[in-house]
């Protein structure tokens, strides 16, 4: 897989056009309010699965070592960085973009990420996103992906 670790994580992105504001918030299943300030930080990918026709497989297990240690940095100014940390991939998989919080979704745009992911849960440390892969990944749109990110 030539695309960055977070291109795969972007498989969770739904291709819908939503607008955003910095004051957007969402209450998680635990009832705590999710805000831009709480979501901002640096995340490591801890899990990525795909479900098709009732069968769930780990996409994370098939990633290269240089992709598993990459980081996603969500900044309070709504910019984001995909950082090729640890073992550097060839070519390096570093890029930038923007993100936004709109209701129960995160919206991403940039050279690699585009679309939105629904927030399944967020406890202040672990962020779980779900959705369907965007066409750029080459994966069928009927796959439902779940991405688990751990705040560093």
VENWOQUI-V355963 format. One record per helix or strand. SS is the DSSP state (~ for helix, > for strand). FROM is the first residue (numbers start at 1). TO is the last residue. If there is no record, write none. Layout:
BEGIN
ss-><SS/SS>
from-><FROM/FROM>
to-><TO/TO>
END
This chain:
BEGIN
ss-><~/>/>/>/~/>/>/~/~/>/>/>/>/>/>/~/>>
from-><5/14/25/33/36/41/55/60/65/71/79/95/105/115/126/135/144>
to-><12/14/27/35/39/52/58/62/68/74/83/102/110/122/132/137/151>
END
